[in-house]
Amino acid sequence: MKRTPLVLSAVLAIAGCASTPQPVYRTSPYAAPRVPSGPNLFSQAPSAPLHSELFACNGGGGSNVGPVGERGEATLYTPYIHTAAGALLRNPTESACLSSGFGWRTLANGGGREHTGLDLANPNGGFVYAAADGWVSYAEWRGGYGLAVEIDHGHGVRTFYAHLNEIDPNLSSGAFVRGGAAIARMGATGNATGVHLHYEVSIDGLKVDPLNYGAAPPLF
């Protein structure tokens, strides 16, 4: 395993979602997920659901959640992100609401920083899934991001999953994973204030907004 440069280590140590306000959750769509029992937790996990809608936590009170409809739904949301590597799940969780979106986040002290993904929250946790077929880049502790997984989907497309409570012990660098397979459980490890998934999508090394990137099939 390559050593992380000291400069990058410092960045990772302060990264994360600690400034995310503790969301107020809707109750009906976010019931406690089913947890398989026994030693084969991930092999017994249900496959990824395809969420037709994504609701904003607290009716849209988080930062950068975008336009919200009358029912609290994120109107920019579609189930898939279309990329050169194929379609990715836009919400790779068992059940969650959108507590914070992509973009500049103003802090209470007057400063701010760029939030480079979506925060998908559920106080009851739940499974986190591979957004599409790919190869594991790493599955380990990543400073302020806590337990994290990165998957390389090919064609310059990567997804990143952070603040995990538990990672499938069978995942290791170079392992192939199927899209929709359970890879972890949602948590609050690292620099986080509540149980959620921090989800990032990068295209050719550039982090893009997972909420509205690739809303329609691209023209090649």
C-alpha positions in Angstrom: 0.0 0.0 0.0 1.4 3.4 -0.9 2.1 5.9 1.8 -0.1 8.9 1.9 2.0 12.1 1.5 2.1 14.3 4.6 0.4 17.2 2.8 -2.5 14.9 1.7 -2.7 13.4 5.2 -3.3 16.9 6.6 -6.0 17.6 4.1 -7.7 14.3 4.8 -7.5 15.0 8.6 -9.7 18.1 8.2 -12.0 16.7 5.5 -15.4 15.4 6.1 -18.8 16.6 7.0 -18.5 18.0 10.5 -20.2 21.2 9.6 -23.3 19.4 8.4 -26.3 20.5 10.5 -27.9 17.7 12.4 -30.9 17.0 10.1 -34.5 16.5 11.2 -35.6 13.3 9.5 -38.9 12.4 8.0 -40.1 9.2 9.7 -42.1 7.1 7.1 -39.5 6.9 4.3 -36.6 6.3 6.6 -37.6 3.4 8.9 -34.9 1.3 10.4 -33.4 -0.9 7.6 -33.5 -4.7 7.9 -30.2 -6.1 9.2 -29.3 -9.7 8.3 -28.0 -11.7 11.2 -25.0 -14.1 11.4 -21.5 -13.9 10.1 -22.4 -13.4 6.5 -23.8 -9.9 6.9 -22.9 -8.6 3.4 -23.5 -11.8 1.5 -27.1 -11.9 2.9 -27.7 -8.2 2.3 -30.5 -7.2 0.0 -29.5 -5.8 -3.4 -29.6 -2.1 -4.0 -33.0 -0.5 -4.3 -33.7 1.9 -7.2 -35.0 5.0 -5.5 -37.4 6.9 -7.8 -37.3 10.0 -5.5 -34.9 11.6 -3.0 -36.4 13.7 -0.3 -34.5 16.6 1.4 -34.1 16.2 5.2 -36.1 18.7 7.2 -38.1 19.7 4.1 -35.0 21.2 2.4 -33.3 23.0 5.3 -29.8 21.7 4.5 -27.2 23.5 2.5 -27.0 23.2 -1.3 -29.9 20.8 -1.6 -31.2 22.5 -4.7 -34.8 23.1 -5.6 -37.4 21.2 -3.4 -40.9 20.4 -4.4 -44.1 20.7 -2.3 -43.6 17.2 -0.8 -39.9 17.9 0.1 -38.6 16.0 -2.9 -35.4 17.1 -4.6 -36.7 18.1 -8.0 -33.3 17.7 -9.7 -33.0 14.1 -8.7 -33.2 11.2 -11.2 -32.3 7.6 -10.3 -29.2 7.3 -12.5 -26.1 9.3 -13.3 -25.2 8.6 -17.0 -21.5 8.5 -17.6 -19.0 7.2 -20.1 -18.6 4.1 -17.9 -22.4 3.5 -17.9 -25.1 4.4 -15.5 -24.3 4.9 -11.8 -26.8 4.9 -8.9 -27.5 8.5 -7.8 -28.5 7.3 -4.4 -26.5 4.2 -3.5 -28.1 3.8 0.0 -30.7 1.5 1.4 -32.7 4.5 2.6 -31.7 8.1 3.2 -32.6 11.8 2.8 -30.5 14.5 1.3 -29.0 16.6 4.1 -26.4 18.6 2.2 -25.5 19.0 -1.5 -22.5 19.8 -3.6 -20.9 23.3 -3.6 -19.7 26.0 -1.4 -20.7 25.7 2.2 -20.8 28.7 4.5 -19.6 28.1 8.0 -21.0 29.7 11.2 -17.7 31.5 11.8 -18.1 33.4 8.5 -15.7 31.2 6.6 -16.6 28.4 4.2 -15.3 25.5 2.2 -16.2 23.4 -0.9 -18.4 20.4 -0.2 -17.4 17.9 -2.8 -20.3 15.4 -2.7 -23.8 14.6 -1.4 -24.6 13.9 2.2 -27.3 11.2 2.3 -28.5 10.7 5.9 -30.3 8.2 7.9 -30.0 8.0 11.7 -30.8 4.3 11.6 -27.9 3.6 9.2 -28.4 1.0 6.5 -26.4 -0.6 3.7 -24.3 1.3 1.2 -24.0 -0.1 -2.3 -21.6 0.0 -5.2 -23.1 2.5 -7.7 -22.0 0.3 -10.6 -19.6 -2.4 -11.6 -16.0 -1.5 -10.8 -12.7 -2.2 -9.1 -12.0 -1.2 -5.5 -9.2 1.4 -5.4 -9.1 1.2 -1.6 -11.2 0.3 1.4 -9.7 1.8 4.5 -9.5 4.7 7.0 -9.0 8.0 5.2 -8.4 10.7 7.8 -11.4 13.0 8.3 -13.5 10.9 5.9 -13.3 8.0 8.4 -13.8 4.5 6.9 -14.1 5.0 3.2 -14.2 3.1 -0.1 -13.3 4.3 -3.6 -14.4 2.4 -6.7 -12.9 2.8 -10.2 -15.6 2.2 -12.8 -13.3 2.7 -15.8 -13.3 5.5 -18.5 -12.1 7.9 -15.8 -15.2 7.5 -13.6 -14.8 6.9 -9.9 -17.1 6.9 -6.9 -16.2 7.6 -3.2 -18.2 6.5 -0.1 -17.2 8.0 3.3 -18.0 8.0 7.0 -18.8 4.3 6.9 -19.5 2.3 10.1 -18.4 -1.0 8.6 -16.9 -2.2 5.3 -17.4 -5.6 3.8 -14.2 -7.5 5.0 -13.9 -9.1 1.6 -13.2 -5.8 -0.1 -9.6 -5.0 -0.8 -7.6 -3.0 -3.4 -8.1 -4.4 -6.8 -11.2 -6.5 -6.0 -14.1 -6.4 -8.5 -17.5 -5.5 -7.2 -20.9 -5.7 -9.0 -23.1 -2.7 -9.2 -25.8 -2.9 -6.6 -23.8 -5.1 -4.2 -23.6 -4.1 -0.6 -20.1 -2.8 0.2 -20.5 -1.1 3.6 -22.9 0.2 6.2 -23.6 3.8 6.8 -22.0 5.4 9.8 -20.5 8.5 11.4 -16.7 7.7 11.4 -14.2 10.4 10.9 -15.2 14.1 10.9 -19.0 13.7 11.0 -21.8 14.9 13.2 -24.4 12.3 12.3 -25.0 9.0 10.6 -24.8 9.6 6.8 -23.0 8.6 3.6 -20.8 11.2 2.0 -21.0 10.3 -1.7 -18.7 11.7 -4.4 -18.4 11.2 -8.2 -15.3 12.1 -10.1 -14.9 12.3 -13.9 -11.3 12.3 -15.2 -10.1 13.5 -11.8 -12.7 16.3 -11.5 -15.4 16.0 -8.8 -18.8 16.7 -10.2 -22.2 17.3 -8.5 -23.8 13.9 -8.0 -27.3 15.4 -7.8 -27.5 16.9 -11.3 -24.5 15.6 -13.3 -25.5 13.1 -16.1 -29.2 13.6 -15.9 -29.7 12.4 -19.4 -27.7 9.9 -21.5 -24.7 11.8 -23.0 -24.3 12.0 -26.8 -21.1 10.3 -27.9 
